[in-house]
Amino acid sequence: MIEPRVALVTCAELPDLDPDDRLLIAPLAAHGIRAESAVWSDPTVDWDAYDLVVLRSVWDYPLHRKEFVEWAATVPRLANPAAIVTWNTDKTYLRDLTRAGLPVIETMWLEPDSTVTLPTSGVRVVKPAISAGSRDTERYDLASPEERALAAGHATALLADGRTVMVQPYLEAVDTAGETALVYFDGVFSHAVRKGPILDGTGALTDGLYRAETIEPREPSAAELAVGARVLTEIPISPLLYARVDLIPAADGTPTLLELELTEPSLFLSHAEGAADRLAAAIVAALHTYA
């Protein structure tokens, strides 16, 4: 019997995968599946040779999104599929989810030809629509003229680079309750974690792949699970191999969608017992789907 091969796709900066993703290798081997790391931008990789190609730590894509999307379209047996990659790697997908009536965080959208006019009060987050790991993202207290000038400069620089800009309220619950990340495999809820605050308001933008986060297991509320289930129903293609729904409580406590991660989310396998085994089982099922 030929041993199935699965590519766990990463970026050149992490050729041996993120440590969390390496937790998949042993449970896949237990299923008789050979899992290998492969860099998406490596032209020598024969993607046709794999029975399934699973996107994982491809966290450099925001700097090369055009090439990344074009590459995804050429890869057979890609999970999650190329159409989802195209839709989900630009955060303007939040407009679609807002139109669908989901509780999405309020967002001001600035296009490259926009004039930057910001509110004069409130704490706001400024970030590009194409980003990962909180890269080029910061919060500012717009009641302060100095910070408002920094925020305007940040947005202006992104727009000048041809990037769509998002301006969102900084929800105070980030500093107390934190974010709840709901993780799903094959459309089924697996586990959740709490993500602590990472924006310090210093204006120091990261030049790495991602900002370090404080992560701990969390038992989600019934309200959070209900919102997560609603979000999954609005994904253009489903069920998917994996999905992550990031929620923050609004001022009234209502779970509010911050992001829907379908391309390369951290899945926090090390923070939930059996999570790597559940994802491995979902990969086995996907192999039958793509066979």
Buried (B, 14 or more C-beta within 10 A) or exposed (E): EEEBBBBBBBBEEBEEBBEBBBBBBEBBEEBEBBBBBBBBBEEEBEBEEBBBBBBBBBBBBBBBBEEBBEBBEEBEBBBBBBEBBBBBBBBBBBEBBBEEEBBBBEBBBBEEEBEBEBEEEEBBBBBBBBBBBBBBBBBBBBEBEEBBEBBBEBBBEBBEEEBBBBBBBBBEBBEEBBBBBBBBBBBEBBBBBBBEBBBEBEBEBBEEBBBEBEBEEBEBBEEBBEBBBBBBEBBEEBBBBBBBBBBBBBEEEEBBBBBBBBBBBBBBBBBBEEBBBBBBBBBBEBBEEEE
